[in-house]
Amino acid sequence: MLKLDTDKLTKLEKEVHQKVSELVAENDKLKIIEAAEICEVAPSKVSTLVRKLGFDNFKQYKLYFSGHQIKWESNQRTEEIQRLMLFLENFDEKIVDDFVSIYHKYNKIIIYGLGPSFISAEYFAYKLDIVSDKNIKVTHSEDYAEQMVDDETLLIVLSVTGKFSSFEGLFQKSKDKGAEIMLILEEYVNTQNSLADYVFHLSKFNQSDELLPFEKTRTVFFIFMEEIATKLKYG
């Protein structure tokens, strides 16, 4: 059941909701990125607003406020759980061993991520700092990463799809300073032209294509991180 409740919205969210609901009433093809640009906010702000109002995604929000019938996906959460169960059932321990063998080669580790992947990077840095004596930094700033890397550095980049942003400029500047690069992706992406020295695809079970990169979960990252931490701690 849908219960629209705007009391939990901030003042800015109420203003965005008022504007976007009017926009989709006139144009039900409006994309979330376009709505965010018109309202001068980040797409994640619109996504948060939509979920606070009780919708699963922006598509449902558009259907509702443009006067169309919503098709509720009652098994949406179950599908994500099933995806994670498939991931766990097919988990390859070798990927953990491969990561650890590479990790031991470097004195300095810089972990880079954007959006929700940056939060994952912060947690990863925290776990690694507990179980190893490396010099570990975490950032979402390309400039900071470029300044910090040297020939003793492993730059680890976390990304679910690799599509949120292009990392190649950062990769090139890092390699120019002698650093090596590890790209950790949750989903499979063709990376044959990437400058990364090591590429890990954690899962062959992708999330819904209807979700934008910042809307996708990072659960697989956290599972992988815990396995890494356990391996480093106990060997």
Steps between C-alpha positions, in 0.01 A plus 500: 500500500627848413473769764627839388641683801685825441548575871832315499634706211742785558414847376721451194349157430149647515600769250657240268195274534265786411700587189570143381140380551384785276768421241410130471131587477586677174778267385491137614822431303706725729818333625621529858823670389299759305274562800803546725661748259180708482475506880875563535555202730683168473311200352550322834294776666207427267542126556493546881191717471322238289571225753393717794162538329461120484595430139753233403652712224461812287305305236222429750504862615456616139215259435315615811529874442434475127174317573599151387455167674798383705617143462631405843782247510422319822794265454763769445676445832481125458673527162792685658526239775495226239778678309712516814432134578616407151812709552576323830432156355743569216759693700854423387751512786783535248406863441574567868838327475584694184415833665708423809805393297489829309429706813814374673722643224432865584588728791243768424132439422260766371136401472285712269125503449218734401152535648396188696821329389694761701314388813601143413859620455499661845383176658756298304779731621378458858503119475842488332649734756400260779660192346811641328774758552476666159480875443133519397318807370147537363363775276239606248724778365698434183735787584580353842559154355727638229707692757537202734594219259859395439692192387418317825125554468212271413200710401180301561190631325156372602207521257187291455477546124794719401247728330451766768813680386798449275810408699746497211631854561580411860650169391732663248629763744550235768695274265714796393613520865579128515192381688311183413121481485241249611143542375238314704161476327194322632348436158671372187608779266728471198827654624736390224597862427545601863838614632442306824769244582257274687126468444264307726139430400340383824168367369349364180151571635417860413252732662203638307587710195222738603711617793750781453852433637441704817175311566661156496590321822860451615429182699735285291783746571449461874491121479826504304658743748415278797658200328812705427525618861458145630767367262749771600434443869516121510691418180 
